[in-house]
Amino acid sequence: MSDITENGQQKSELASKVGSKLLRLDLSIGSSAKRLGITQTEMTQLLRGELDGFSTEQLQGFVQELEG
């Protein structure tokens, strides 16, 4: 598997974790975006799986923020 494919898979898994955690927290898109320090548009993109604008490190940070 290429590095690009592995990175995409990792980003998808992290985005899924973020989405699951947000569902459990029952936060609105706006509240979720504010908590993660991104715009509502970026939050919507993240939840839709449009991950090109997000780094793996950024997504890992989101997961950590939601676990804290």
C-alpha positions, 0 to 999 in steps of 0.5 A: 500500500502506498504512503498516500493510501495509508495516510488517507486511511489513517485520516478516515479512521481519525475523522470517524473517531472525531465524529463518534465522539461528537455524537456522544457529546451531543454538540451542534456543528457550531459548538463542535467547531468552536471546541476544535478551533475550526470554522463551521464550514471546516467542521461540516467538511470533516463530518462529510469526510472531505479531509484534504484540508486536514492533516493527520496531526490536526485530526489526531489533535481533535481526537485528543481534544475530545477525549480531554 
